[in-house]
Amino acid sequence: MRKTSSRRVWGMPFYDIALVPCPERNQRRGEARGVIAIGDLAVGVIAIGGICRGVIAIGGLALGVVSLGGLGCGLVCLGGLAVGLLGAAGGLAVSLCFARGAVALAL
């Protein structure tokens, strides 16, 4: 499934949903880029997907200011493995300031 908004914000589509690869774009995975991006690989202000990067990132591998995922990296993270600069919570949590979890390291 592929759906892209015709409305643009900051030069990006307002939303982009790519749940399957697009053969026309020679993609192996559904790549979504937009303010709100949902896909196998998602990049946006709000990114949701298997591998995602954004201000708010939710997914298997989440990279962002606020990250929620199996592996979350960023300023504030929540996940199975959470690595955060300001705070982290999860099974294994590593942070400079605040860490909570089964194994928590606040450096």
C-alpha positions in Angstrom: 0.0 0.0 0.0 1.3 3.4 -0.9 -0.4 6.7 -0.1 1.1 10.2 -0.2 -0.5 13.5 0.6 -0.7 16.2 -2.0 -0.4 18.8 0.7 3.2 19.9 1.3 4.7 21.2 4.5 8.4 22.3 4.6 8.8 20.8 1.1 7.7 17.3 2.3 4.4 15.6 1.9 2.2 16.1 5.0 1.9 12.3 5.3 3.5 9.4 3.4 2.5 5.8 3.9 4.6 3.1 2.3 3.9 -0.4 3.6 5.2 -2.3 0.5 8.1 -1.7 -1.9 7.5 0.5 -4.9 9.0 -1.2 -8.0 8.7 2.0 -10.0 11.2 3.6 -7.5 13.4 0.5 -7.4 12.8 0.0 -3.7 13.4 -3.2 -1.8 11.4 -1.9 1.2 8.6 0.6 1.6 10.4 3.9 2.1 8.3 6.8 3.5 9.4 10.4 3.8 7.1 13.1 5.1 6.0 15.1 8.1 4.2 12.0 9.2 6.0 9.0 7.7 4.7 5.4 8.1 6.6 2.6 6.4 9.3 -0.1 6.6 11.9 2.7 6.5 10.4 5.9 7.7 11.9 9.4 7.9 9.9 12.4 9.2 9.0 14.6 12.1 6.8 11.7 13.3 8.2 8.5 12.0 6.6 5.1 12.5 8.1 1.9 11.1 10.6 -0.9 11.2 13.5 1.4 10.9 12.6 5.0 11.6 14.3 8.4 12.1 12.5 11.5 13.3 11.8 13.9 16.1 9.3 11.4 17.4 10.3 7.9 16.3 8.3 4.7 17.0 9.5 1.4 15.7 11.8 -1.6 15.8 14.9 0.6 15.4 14.0 4.1 16.4 16.4 7.1 16.2 15.1 10.5 17.3 14.7 13.1 20.0 11.9 10.9 21.6 12.3 7.3 20.6 10.1 4.3 21.4 11.2 0.9 20.1 13.0 -2.4 20.4 16.2 -0.4 20.1 15.7 3.3 20.9 18.5 5.9 20.6 18.1 9.7 21.1 17.6 12.2 23.9 14.8 10.4 25.7 14.2 6.7 24.9 12.0 3.8 25.8 12.7 0.3 24.5 14.1 -3.1 25.0 17.5 -1.5 24.6 17.3 2.2 25.3 20.3 4.5 24.8 19.4 8.1 25.7 21.4 11.2 26.3 19.0 12.7 28.9 16.9 9.7 29.9 16.3 6.0 29.1 13.9 3.3 30.3 13.7 -0.3 29.2 15.2 -3.8 29.6 18.7 -2.4 29.2 18.8 1.4 29.7 21.9 3.5 29.3 21.9 7.3 29.8 24.0 10.2 31.0 21.3 11.5 33.4 18.5 9.2 34.1 18.0 5.4 33.5 15.3 3.0 34.6 15.0 -0.7 33.8 16.0 -4.2 34.5 19.6 -3.2 33.9 20.0 0.5 34.2 23.2 2.5 33.8 23.2 6.2 34.4 26.7 7.4 33.6 
